[in-house]
Amino acid sequence: MKPAARQLMRALRGSASQSAFSAQLGYRSNVAAEWEGGRRFPNATELVRVCEAVGVDVLAALRDLSPVAAPHVRPDDLGPWLDALRGPMPQSILARRTNRSRHQIRRWLSGTAVPRLPDFLTLVEALTLRPATFVGKLVDLEQIPALRTRLAAERERIRFLAHQREAPVRAGLVAAGLEPASVLVVPLGAAGLPALLELHAGLQNSVEKVAVHSGEPDAVAVLAVGTARLG
């Protein structure tokens, strides 16, 4: 993710010179040249500050990646957001996916350490499968050669995973005697059963029946109640 991080910082600088941009951000040294040259990188908190300085709503981009993790977005500490995004995934699995140590993962998720931008993008990739989607909300993805060709593949993969999870759940609905057309299917890890049950207290039995009949532990089918929707 280092090339993507370098290109993102260059795109955020826009038409300003490196020295002027560094001064605008409050640095005495030409830190923009260091970032774009890959000799050092801002951490996730610094990325938020840089985006705010150039009028890019990075917090909205983070919230868009996961409505469930959205309440945990804080400009001064993204650890809780990363941890909420992780959901039930064991830290050991995340460490394996990112090729980082469990100790480092634990520090990032707890907020005792802040990941540098390449590591942050690696975490976004491991947790959402959508690093190009995220970066594309910040800058024109054409300016990020390292990621621009991945956007279509990301969208296709998300569609495939959604279908893969939805199909057995809808089959479970039929077996449970429920109407497939009247449900909203959402990943369990994305919203969590407690959040889903808040929609309607009477959903619990239906959810349990569908889970049993579908054999799909990572997804639940929820009866749509009025105009209620989950992001």
ZIHU-V587076 format. One record per helix or strand of 2 or more residues. SS is the DSSP state (2 for helix, 1 for strand). FROM is the first residue (numbers start at 0). LEN is the number of residues. Records with the same first field share a line. If there is no record, write none. Layout:
SS=FROM-LEN / FROM-LEN
//
This chain:
2=1-12 / 17-7 / 30-7 / 43-10 / 57-8 / 69-3 / 78-8 / 90-8 / 101-9 / 116-12 / 130-6 / 140-3 / 144-4 / 150-25 / 179-3 / 187-4 / 192-5 / 202-12
1=182-5 / 218-5
//
